Amino acid sequence: MSDNAPQYQHFIPQFILKNFGHPYKCPKAPASGSKCKKHHHEKGKYPGDPVVNCLELLPEAYKIEELPVQRVCGLVDMYTDQSPNAQLPRELEGKFSRLEGKTSVVMRKIIGAHQRGEGKVKLTRTQQTVLRKFVYLLNQRGSGFFKTFNCSSINEYKNNDRDLLEEFMDRHGIQRPLDVWLGALSAIIDLDMSVTANWQQTLKSTVYYGLFRHFVENITKFWMSFCTPSSEDQEFILSDTGSHVYEGPTVDFQDKATGEFLCLAPRFHLFAPISPRLMIVLRSQHLSEPHEDNNPEIKAMRQLQREIEIDLIYGPGTTSILEDLPVHKAINSYSTLVNGILTKRPGWDEQLRQTDTFSFPFFKISTRHARIINGLLLDHAFHGLTIIFDKKASFLDLLEWFLTEPCEVGKRLGGEHHVEQLRYLVRLTTLMHAEGRNNSLRTTNKPLSNHLDIGSYKNQNNAAARWLEGLDKSPADKEEAKDSREQGHDAKIDANQQIKFDLQDESDEEGNDIEDQPIELDPTAKFGDGSREDQLVAMVYEMLADRWVSPDLGPKILSRSQVTPENVNESHLLWNRELKEAKKGDVFPGEGPEDEYLNEMTMLGPHDLNIKMWKAMNRDIALSLAVSINGGP
């Protein structure tokens, strides 16, 4: 193939597709096992070539077809650097090929152990790291992210972080958002994540901050498990959009003034099917883990973190539909279970090594859990073109369940994609009728909220992101920022003009009170020095608290149902007391969630504490402004 010829590049690698495939058999072959030489065959569909059973979501109609592995779940030149000055246009595709070669060895080990009936598989740290990086890249390299970043200029980019991306591109002389994405993929593949490497510092100095945080969250805030259906009749599907699906209850907003849509949701689970009988499930550290739950203090501390990071932002009682999924963390080689609690192994020298091992069980999950996971993948498949399955009868049974179940897993219509989603469900129903399954489609409408000023929300989120990026600067950078922060306008605090107006309306006497009577707080602000930013977080809450008339608009810190100036300030101080208590715990954070053993309590880092408070404050201000503008209570 010429270097300049178009190249079909897979976003789901062929070694995974082949796990769902089978050798092609020509229907016109004269007899079983006979070679078919007289008939014309499509490229990739000669007898014996690997093919997969697919439901093709074509614009004109849906149909079930066998497609060659070579030409499914990919796009032409999606990783090719087509910029004029590119010296190695297909360098990234070569990097993916090398990573896939390493990962396929690990996958064969996992699938082979499962097929032999073994109850678990043991991976080295190096193998575990390769797999975690690969699973993340399945999400990041997919068609959804490609469509988002495939813009010739920043003016065509539509995501909420457009201002932040434009600032990054200006700083680095980058012309196209696509080059930002391609550069991040390349940097992550190259990233040294060994125990001696400072991989977070290395990555954040190289890639766009939004993509850096996305990767760090995936690696450090989720832990990995392997699930298999307990019923032999059930199988997992593979959709071309499945790697983008996060499980978590969604809330949809539409701005009354602009018509713009916004969907918010926590991320509880992420899925990566690797065969019809095996699914990698990444589970949020906010959810239950049986070994940790056996320690009451650890369980209580995780609940506190969940209230701060989930309930505070998305509302109290926000839960996962897979809350009771029967999984636990891998057991590492330097830890042991004592009375059901994971503790460090006696005699361990507390040195992490590449030769450390992690024992991952194969968790047999119920029909209900398997259906939920498949249902979530089906519910979002309308964004793509292909749904891959192994056995047709099992797949049609799954579709029949999905279309007729009482909308507990999906089919809740509304929001930005209402029309496309309904069309998808109707066409699935039509397909089922053609297959002799005369089921009736069940759907429901989900609520659409109009009380959020989405423009203000985006501005405040961008301001918060700039502030969070400042937290990750080197100590020297922090000192420079500290010295200059009083000299000019601080966009990180003054998120937009409406907030600025609210703050300026306060009397000068109140401002003097803040100066003369500083609140005694621990150093949890962005500069870690107990400076005025510490006081501002609490005082902004206090100045705006009387505008939060509805309890639903309050920050709900630690599940408080009412917000007043008194208890908001009290909550801020309470957070600092909780941090002090947490510091007493015996904690080994390790390199990632599979590394942790916890003798007493996990802890919230000082910056983590303020990050959560800042996010909550931004959300509350946006909502309160929207209520004022729209004439709410």
Residue pairs with C-beta under 8 A, 6 or more apart in sequence:
1 7
3 89
3 90
6 76
6 77
7 76
7 77
7 80
7 90
7 93
8 70
8 71
8 74
8 75
8 76
9 74
9 75
9 76
9 77
9 78
9 79
9 80
9 93
10 17
10 73
10 74
11 73
11 74
11 75
11 78
11 138
11 141
11 142
11 143
11 146
11 240
12 73
12 74
12 138
12 142
12 238
12 240
12 243
13 96
13 100
13 103
13 104
14 50
14 69
14 70
15 100
15 103
15 104
15 107
16 107
16 238
16 273
16 274
16 275
17 50
17 52
17 69
17 72
17 73
17 238
17 388
18 50
18 69
19 107
19 111
19 274
19 275
19 276
20 52
20 53
20 238
20 275
20 276
20 388
20 389
20 390
21 50
21 51
21 52
21 69
22 50
22 51
22 52
23 47
23 48
23 49
23 50
23 51
24 45
24 46
24 47
24 48
24 49
24 50
24 51
24 66
24 68
25 47
26 36
26 39
26 41
26 47
28 36
28 39
29 35
29 36
29 47
30 36
35 47
36 47
41 47
42 68
43 68
43 70
43 71
44 51
44 68
44 69
44 70
44 71
45 51
45 66
45 68
49 68
49 69
49 70
50 68
50 69
51 66
51 67
51 68
51 69
52 66
52 67
52 69
52 72
52 388
53 64
53 65
53 66
53 388
53 389
53 390
53 391
53 392
53 395
54 64
54 65
54 66
54 67
54 72
54 386
54 387
54 388
54 389
55 62
55 63
55 64
55 386
55 387
55 389
55 395
55 431
56 62
56 63
56 64
56 65
56 67
56 385
56 386
57 381
57 382
57 384
57 385
57 386
57 387
57 424
57 427
58 385
61 427
61 430
62 427
62 428
62 430
62 431
63 431
64 392
64 431
67 386
72 240
72 386
72 388
73 240
73 386
73 388
75 143
75 146
78 143
78 146
79 90
79 92
79 93
79 96
79 141
79 182
79 185
80 89
80 90
80 92
80 93
81 88
81 89
81 90
81 91
81 92
81 179
81 182
82 89
83 175
83 176
83 179
91 186
92 182
92 185
92 186
92 189
95 186
95 189
95 190
96 137
96 141
96 189
99 130
99 133
99 134
99 137
99 189
100 134
102 130
103 130
103 131
103 134
106 123
106 127
106 130
106 131
107 131
107 274
109 121
109 123
109 127
110 121
110 123
110 226
110 274
110 278
110 360
111 274
111 275
111 278
113 120
113 121
113 362
114 121
114 226
114 228
114 277
114 278
114 362
118 362
119 361
119 362
120 359
120 360
120 361
120 362
121 226
121 359
121 360
121 362
122 357
122 358
122 359
122 360
123 131
123 330
123 357
123 358
123 360
124 354
124 355
124 356
124 357
124 358
125 195
125 352
125 353
125 354
125 355
125 356
125 357
125 358
126 194
126 354
128 224
128 330
128 358
128 594
129 193
129 194
131 224
131 280
132 218
132 219
132 224
132 592
133 188
133 189
133 191
133 193
133 219
135 218
135 224
135 270
135 272
135 280
135 282
136 188
136 215
136 218
136 219
137 185
137 188
137 189
138 243
138 272
139 145
139 218
139 243
139 244
139 270
140 184
140 185
140 188
140 211
140 214
140 215
141 185
142 240
142 241
142 243
142 244
143 240
143 241
143 384
144 241
144 244
144 383
145 181
145 244
146 181
148 157
148 158
148 159
148 177
148 181
149 157
149 177
149 178
149 180
149 181
150 177
150 178
151 157
151 176
151 177
151 178
152 176
152 178
153 175
153 176
153 177
154 162
154 165
154 166
154 169
154 177
156 177
157 165
157 166
157 177
159 165
160 262
160 458
160 461
160 462
161 210
161 461
161 462
161 465
163 462
164 209
164 210
164 462
164 465
164 466
165 177
165 180
165 208
165 210
168 174
168 180
168 208
168 209
169 175
169 177
169 180
174 180
174 183
180 207
180 208
180 211
181 211
183 206
183 207
184 207
184 208
184 211
184 212
187 203
187 206
187 207
188 203
188 207
188 215
191 199
191 202
191 203
192 199
192 202
193 199
193 591
194 354
195 352
195 353
195 354
195 591
200 216
203 212
203 215
203 216
204 212
204 472
209 465
209 469
209 472
210 465
213 468
217 267
218 270
218 282
219 592
220 592
220 593
221 284
221 285
221 593
222 270
222 282
222 283
222 284
222 285
222 593
223 282
223 283
223 285
223 289
223 329
223 330
223 592
223 593
223 594
224 280
224 281
224 282
224 283
224 330
224 360
224 594
225 280
225 281
225 282
225 283
225 327
225 328
225 329
225 330
225 360
225 361
225 363
226 278
226 279
226 280
226 281
226 360
226 361
226 362
226 363
227 278
227 279
227 280
227 281
227 325
227 327
227 362
227 363
227 364
227 365
227 369
227 370
227 373
228 277
228 278
228 279
228 362
228 363
228 364
228 365
229 235
229 236
229 277
229 364
229 365
229 367
229 370
230 364
230 365
230 366
230 367
230 370
231 367
231 370
233 394
233 397
234 367
234 370
234 371
234 394
235 276
235 277
235 389
235 390
235 391
235 394
235 395
236 273
236 275
236 276
236 277
236 278
236 279
236 370
236 373
236 374
237 273
237 374
237 377
237 378
237 387
237 388
237 389
237 395
237 398
238 273
238 387
238 388
238 389
239 377
239 378
239 380
239 381
239 384
239 386
239 387
239 388
240 381
240 384
240 385
240 386
240 387
240 388
241 377
241 380
241 381
241 383
241 384
242 271
242 272
242 273
242 377
242 380
242 381
243 270
243 271
243 272
244 380
244 383
245 270
245 271
245 376
245 377
245 380
246 265
246 267
246 268
246 269
246 270
247 267
247 268
247 269
247 270
247 271
247 320
247 321
247 322
247 376
248 265
248 266
248 267
248 268
248 269
248 318
248 320
249 265
249 266
249 314
249 318
249 319
249 320
249 321
250 263
250 264
250 265
250 446
251 263
251 264
251 265
251 314
251 449
252 261
252 262
252 263
252 414
252 415
252 416
252 446
252 447
252 448
252 449
253 261
253 262
253 263
253 264
253 448
253 449
253 450
253 451
253 452
253 454
254 260
254 261
254 262
254 415
254 448
254 449
254 450
255 261
255 262
255 450
255 452
255 453
255 454
255 455
256 450
256 630
257 453
258 454
258 455
260 454
260 455
261 415
261 416
261 454
262 452
262 454
262 457
263 415
263 416
264 314
265 314
266 284
266 286
266 310
266 313
266 314
266 318
267 284
268 283
268 284
268 286
268 287
268 320
268 322
269 281
269 282
269 283
269 284
269 320
269 322
269 325
270 281
270 282
271 279
271 280
271 281
271 282
271 373
271 376
271 377
272 279
272 280
272 281
272 282
273 279
273 280
273 377
274 280
276 389
276 390
276 391
278 362
279 373
281 325
281 327
281 373
283 289
283 325
283 327
284 320
285 302
285 593
286 302
286 305
286 306
286 309
286 310
287 320
287 323
288 323
289 328
289 329
290 328
290 340
291 328
291 329
291 337
291 340
291 341
291 342
292 298
292 299
292 302
292 341
292 342
292 598
293 299
294 339
294 340
294 341
295 341
295 598
295 600
297 585
297 600
297 601
298 598
298 600
298 601
298 602
301 582
301 585
301 601
301 602
301 603
302 602
304 558
304 578
305 602
305 604
307 316
307 558
307 559
308 557
308 558
308 575
308 604
308 609
308 612
309 612
310 318
311 317
311 318
311 556
311 559
312 555
312 556
312 557
312 612
312 616
313 612
313 615
313 616
313 619
315 552
315 556
316 556
316 559
321 372
321 408
321 409
322 369
322 372
322 373
325 365
325 369
326 363
326 365
326 369
327 363
328 361
329 342
329 593
329 594
329 596
330 358
330 359
330 360
330 361
330 594
331 337
331 342
331 358
331 359
332 356
332 357
332 358
332 359
332 594
332 595
332 597
333 345
333 356
333 357
333 358
333 359
334 344
334 345
334 348
334 356
334 597
335 342
335 343
335 344
335 345
335 597
336 342
336 343
336 344
336 345
336 346
337 343
342 596
342 597
342 598
343 597
343 599
344 350
344 588
344 597
344 599
350 588
352 590
352 591
352 595
358 594
371 398
371 401
371 402
371 405
371 409
372 409
374 398
374 402
375 401
375 402
375 405
375 409
375 410
376 409
376 410
377 387
378 387
378 398
378 399
378 402
378 410
379 402
379 409
379 410
379 411
380 410
381 387
381 424
382 417
382 420
382 421
382 423
382 424
382 425
383 417
389 395
389 398
396 432
396 435
396 437
399 428
399 431
399 432
399 437
400 432
400 437
400 439
402 409
402 410
402 411
402 428
403 411
403 425
403 428
403 429
403 432
403 439
403 440
403 441
403 442
404 439
404 440
404 441
404 442
405 411
405 442
406 442
407 442
407 443
407 444
411 425
411 441
411 442
411 443
411 444
412 443
412 444
412 445
412 446
413 421
413 422
413 443
413 444
413 445
413 446
414 445
414 446
414 447
414 448
415 446
415 448
422 443
425 441
425 443
426 441
428 441
429 439
429 440
429 441
432 438
432 439
450 630
451 623
451 626
451 627
451 630
451 632
452 622
452 623
452 626
453 622
453 625
453 626
453 629
456 496
456 498
456 621
456 622
456 625
456 626
457 618
457 619
457 622
459 495
459 496
460 495
460 496
460 499
460 618
460 621
460 622
461 618
463 491
463 492
463 493
463 494
463 495
463 496
463 618
464 492
464 495
464 614
464 615
464 618
466 491
466 492
467 492
467 526
467 614
468 611
468 614
470 478
470 481
470 492
470 526
471 526
471 607
471 611
473 481
478 527
478 528
481 527
482 527
482 529
482 531
492 526
493 533
493 536
494 500
494 503
495 618
495 621
498 625
499 621
499 625
502 543
502 544
503 540
503 543
506 543
510 543
514 532
514 535
514 539
518 532
518 535
519 534
519 535
519 538
519 539
519 569
519 573
521 530
521 534
521 535
521 538
521 572
521 573
521 576
522 530
522 534
522 576
522 579
522 580
522 606
523 529
523 530
523 534
523 606
524 534
524 575
524 576
524 579
524 606
524 607
524 609
524 610
525 531
525 533
525 534
525 537
525 610
526 533
526 607
526 610
527 533
528 606
528 607
537 572
537 610
537 613
537 614
537 617
538 568
538 569
538 572
540 617
540 621
541 555
541 565
541 568
541 569
541 572
541 617
541 620
542 565
542 568
542 569
544 620
544 621
544 624
545 563
545 564
545 565
545 568
546 565
547 624
547 628
548 554
548 563
548 620
548 624
549 627
549 633
550 627
550 632
550 633
551 561
551 562
551 563
553 620
553 623
553 624
553 627
554 560
554 561
554 562
554 563
554 620
555 563
555 568
555 571
555 613
555 616
555 617
555 619
555 620
556 616
557 568
557 571
557 572
557 574
557 575
557 613
557 616
558 571
558 574
560 567
560 571
572 613
575 609
575 613
576 609
578 604
579 603
579 604
579 606
579 609
581 601
582 601
582 602
582 603
582 604
583 603
584 600
584 601
585 598
585 599
585 600
585 601
585 602
585 603
586 598
586 599
586 600
587 598
587 599
587 600
587 601
587 602
587 603
588 595
588 596
588 597
588 598
589 595
589 596
590 596
626 632
627 633
